[in-house]
């Protein structure tokens, strides 16, 4: 789904093949009387096994190999030295996990190499061998990874006969509700076992957005979901590589107040973040919507706020109850920039108003409102009108497609007939203001009033983050889950948290070759493993 982890150069050898011709002289001086072309007593053109008279190349041996702790708990640093400038590889297996086959290679010939090895299992012994890519002697070393403390052990439940999309699931998680509760970003494998862990610290709210930018760097943004301007930080904006190095960091937006709910790295190198802003009617000031499109080296390249809607009377100041319960009566919790059938647009998910807004980026005007009481007629796939309860009633984690499809995590707060959560897909006809409900899915007992996510996966399945925060939920004994759904109603795979202490906001799924060099989940690595003959070393 993203980029592959390694560009594997298939190196045939350390030296080019010989191209000189045979210069062997005949062993006798008389005329040739045998059946071949010369008077040699042997049947080939020279005395050695190759096409010329020089010796076969010999690869320089590995002179030193060691393994040291890496920057994070589940990665290590491999140091390899070789007698001459050579390419090298390191292959690692585990005596207790026979399917583990990790392979990393150098990218250029050198006499000294430092290679990161990531995505290891916790508390597991790995035995590693280092060798020049072209062959030669090897050296070995072993390492046992550490065990994380205070991190929940998750459970994976695959569905028989179904195959999950990808291999690695990325998410944020937070234990507890106090300001001292640590926030983590984690990656787990199909068995829900921890493969990567990064501690973001505390004094953060659960509304943290995480995604991979490329094979090595992820973007992390958000965490200021209550809009508390007295808070010690205004949310996070970080790019971090898989070794834990901070590549980019901002402590405050250039437009707006703080980073909250949604922060996304776009393919063109810009970052789209919800930052909040102040709205006023001249008598009162309150928290409204701010959106920042920002680029490294350029700053703000585009922005939008909700003040114009307040000026036009299209949004109202918070009432007394809203001031007590909500940081903003119409704060945004998801945003997306795309070119839809009407042009270049910003789409926003509005929590308190239970609506989706379309903003024309060229004019800044709100052109469409989707939700009960909005601009659309809601119908089923046969064109029959649907009641208001089939709209989203508080929603999170919206995915949009250029052809007008909308995938929503519908929390279901205040839904007529009773609240329940679901994932639902619509198709929006922006020209005629008709919304068609394509399908929805729920299951008994699923009702999370805040947070959550729904994402399209390659191949047509959907990743659903049944987010949960015991700090704000009305059902405090619920637990977080991440599941893969094959629409309309088949659960393919499920990851479950052990108790209600841990909250989760969003998640992403990645292919087995995208993040770590483990043949267990990557056929490209398995093929390279065989080409190098690792099993025979």
Buried (B, 14 or more C-beta within 10 A) or exposed (E): BBBBBBEBEEBEEBEEEEEEEEEBEEEEEEEEEEEEEBBBEEEEBBEEEEBBBEEEBEBBBBBEBBBEEBBBBBBBBBBBBBBEEBBBBBBBBBEEBEEBBBBBBBEEBBBEBEBBBBBBBBEBBBEBBBBBBBBBBBBBBEBEBEEBEEBBEBEBEBBEEEEBBBBBBBBBBBBBBEEEBBBBBBBBBBEBBBBBBBBBEBBBBBBBBBBBBEBBBBBBBBBBBBBEEEBEBBBBBBBBBBEBEEEBEBEBBEBBBBBBBBBBBBEEEBBBBBBBBBBEBEEEEBBBBBBBBBBEEEEBEBBBBBBBBBEEEEBBBBEEEBBEEBBBBBBBBBBBBEEBEEEEBBBBBBBBBBBBBBBBBEEBEBBBBBBBEBBBBBBEEEEEEBEEBBBBBBBBBBBBBEEBBBBBBBBBBEBEEEBBBBBBBBBBBBEEBBBBBBEBBBBEEBBBBBBBBBBBBEEEBBBBBBBBBBBBBEEEEBBBBBBBBBBEEEBBBBBBBEEBBBBBBBBBBBBBBBBBBBBBBBEBBBEBBEEBEBEEE
